[in-house]
Amino acid sequence: MSTFAASHLSPSFPDRAAWGTAPKLRAWQQEAFDLYSRREPRDFLAVATPGAGKTTFALRIASDLLSRGIIRAVTIVTPTEHLKQQWADAASRVGIAIDPEFKNSQGATSRDYVGVAVTYAQISMHPALHRARTEARKTLVIFDEIHHAGDAKSWGDGVREAFEPAARRLALTGTPFRSDVNPIPFVTYAEDGEGVRRSVSDYSYGYGPALADGVVRPVIFLAYAGEMRWRTRAGDEIAATLGTPLTKDQLGQAWKAALDPKGDWIRQVLQAADRRLTEVRRGVPDAGGLVIATDHETARAYARHIRAITGEGATVVLSDDPEASKKIKQFSAAQDRWLVAVRMVSEGVDIPRLAVGVYATSISTPLFFAQAVGRFVRARKRGEIASVFLPSVPTLMGLAGEMEAERDHVLDRKLPEEGLDDFLLDDAQRKKDNPDVLGDELPFETLEAVATFDRVLFDGGEFGTAAEPGSPEEEDFLGLPGLLEPDQVRTLLSKRQSDQLKAKRNNPEPKEPQLSPHELIANLRRELNGLVGAWNHRTGQPHGVIHAELRRACGGPAIAQATAEQVQERIAKIRHWATQRS
């Protein structure tokens, strides 16, 4: 019988050293551990930014409680199957044997294990089984990303039933906020001055303090705008510029056009991200990149783009792939350049060498964005920086600019009316593996999607000027060294922006050649027809009726006889309608 099995079966546990040598704790981990040890609470919620080391903190507590005989078993609850294995691997390194393959149908696990790793979905399917296991021995339950316990009523109810009798419960999250008002089990809520209940953490360690401590990397966000053109199901052609004020429908469709693998926007952004990865690898040779895609079909298409750009294949990880965990583990240990995934790698998955990301998904909830960006911030040594490429969309720009903001889960509030996030999230979550179905589901056909470098966001500030891909302005930012301290990043960004502005003043761009009258009229008519098409999509009014209303409002002849000035007036009028209706 193994030493561990013998100790596991004995009436008392050996001292702490028998459980393995735990790594030296970071300052925040030690502070939180000391707080936990002083309080000896039954429930404890630790909020720490993604990449800060919540796993190490939790396993130190588990080791301490086991060595003192306060608990006899550990249950770890995770959001995904892959994270079960990841937790078991981490626990084994400190001498705690966890079974990541436990199935509800088993009922029990080998006595060689001190506990199991399960998913929230697994708990919801048989909470009575897990309650019986929890009651059988004094158990510590570790909830990884506890906010997932509020994902569905059955999940929350299952977690409550299964683990109400637990001796200790340790809840962890990097993002305690949720977009709904489902209460999270075993989390305390307290009323603020306005009578609104907010989640209360026992210990909190945000991105700002973690950055100052060198625990996480600084993140540079590189935003890309661009010209989009698409055809609706009705056959109307619509044009819009991503990065400019747009209606909700225009923004949603322009965003989808940008992410469409058939257009040039995503290919140009992937090229820029790969150039950035090459620069980072000068200082960090094993640095890797991750593209977070919206669905399976686009993930595979993005991988084909990457092969064409780099000459190397990308690792593709899909949520329903039985080999997903194996692929993630292999990529983590290799030096391959790119990984493409659909949500699978958005939360909790630990690949420390990821340094460059492409946010190529239409999901824009604060929780998903923070967890996705969290895949790139785990620091291995001082000076590593992360670079995340994303569409120039107001929601994402706001989230990128508020990286250091700390949020709580708020219960007593009205949910917003269905908006862009809901439209994009619902669309993103549909299964689109069948190419024929994909064609039917798209609300439009992408005709053109061209990227333009927009700006850099860092530490709440914006840098750079709009430029074409491959321009000196874009290259200034893509060529930032891969190893920099946060204050060096800020200084370099400010200097490069200053140099760009000085160069523009000293070398003004040549004026564009004058358009001939017929070219000007043709361009203006195309612009007006695109806006009329958008208004038709929004209101259901026929195109002829919209043109007639514009003519009544602005005067002048039919569009075929209208002057450039008269067409411009109608363009201004329909834009005014759109602004009033927004």
C-alpha positions, 0 to 999 in steps of 0.5 A: 500500500502506498504511503499516501493510501496508508495515511489516508486510511489512518484515523489521523493525518500526518503533519503538513510536510507529508502533503508535499512541498507547496510553492512559496506564496505570493504576498497577496496569497499569504495575506489571504491565507493568514486572514483565512487562518485567523477567521477559520470560516465555514464560507470564504469568497476570494476574488482575485484577478485572472492569472493571480494564482487562485489555485495555489492559494486554494490548495495551500488552504486544503493542505493546511486543513487536511494536515490539521485533520479539520477536513478529511476530503476535498471536492473541487467544482469547476466550469469545464472538463479540462479544468478538472484535469488541470486542478488534479495536476496542480493538487498532485504537485503539493501531494493531494491526490484528486480524481479528475475522472470521477463519474456520477455513475461510479458513486465512489472513487478509489481510496488512493484519492483524497477527493474528486474534481467535478463540474457544475453541470455534473453536480446539477445532474445528481446533487443527492449523490454529491450530498451523500459523499459530502456528508460521509466525510468532513469535506472542503469544497473548492468552487472554481469560478463560483459565478458559474453556480448562477448560470442556471437555476438547476445549477444553483439549486444543485450546488446548494443541495449537494454542499450545504452539509460541507465542513468548509466551502472556499469560493474563488472567482476572477469575475464575481459580476454576472449579467443576470440577477441569479443569486450565487450559492454560498455568496453573501450579499449586503445592501448598499446605501441605495438598498441594492444587494451586492456580493461581498468578498472576504478577500479581493485582489484586483488587476491594478494591485496585481499589475503593480506587484508584477503578478500579472502582465500589462495588457496593450489593446490594439483596436482595428476599425475599417470599411464594411459592406454587405448585402441583406437578405432583401438584396440591399447593399449597405456600407458602414465604417466600424469605429464610427457612430452606428445604429445598433443594427448597423454595428452588429452587422458591421461587426459580423462582417469584420469577423467573417473569414471571407472578408479581408478584415480578419485576415489583415488583423491576423497578419498584424497579430502574427507580426506582433507575435514575431516581435514578442518572440525576440524577447520571449522565444516560446510566446504563443498566440490565441485566437478566440473565435465565435463558432466552430466553422469560423475557427477552422477558417481562421486556422486556414488563414493562419497557415497561409500567413505563417506557413505553419498550422494552428492548433484548433480546439473546439468545445465538443472535441474529445481531444480538447484537453490533450491539445491544450496541454500539448500546446502549452508545453510546445513552442507552436505559434498559434492556438484557435479556440471557441470559448474553450480557452476563455476561462481558467485554462492555464497556458502561461506562454500566451502573450498575443491574442485576437478577440475575434468573437461577437460576445461582449459581456464584461464577464466573458471579456475579462476571462478571455483577456485573463488568458494572456495576463499570467506573468512568468517573469518581470517585463513580459507584456500582453497584446490583445487585438480587437475590433473597434467596437464601443462596448469592447473599447469601454471594457478594455479601458476599464481593466482595473475596475473592480465589480461586484455581482448586483442582484436588485436591478432591472435587466437591460432590454434586449440589445446588441449584447443579447443579439450577438450572444444568441447568434454566437451560441448557435451551432454553425458546423453545417455550411449550408445552415450557416448560409441560411442563418447569416442575416447578410452576405459580406461583400467587403471588409477592410481593416484600418489600424485605429488606436492603442489602449493602455492603462486607461489611455489612448494612443495612435492615429488611424492608419492603413495596415502596414503603415509606419504608424501601425508598425510603430506599435506592432514593433514594441519590445516584448519585454517592458515594465508598465512604466516603460510601456506608457513612456514608449507609447506616449513617445511614439504617438508624439513622433507620429503627430510631429511627422504629420505636422511636418509632412502633411498628406497630399490632397486626394485627387479631385473627383470628376462630377460624375464620380462624385455623384455616383459615390454620393448616390451609393452612400445614400442608397446604402443608408436607405437600405439600412433604414428599410432594414430598420423600419420596414418601409419600402425603398421608394417610400423612403426616397419619397419622404427624403425628397419631400423633406429636402425638396428637389427632383428625383435622385436621378436628376438631383445635384451633388448638393441635393444628394448630400442634403438627403444623406444628412437628413436620413442620418439625422433620422437615425440619430433621433431614432437611436 
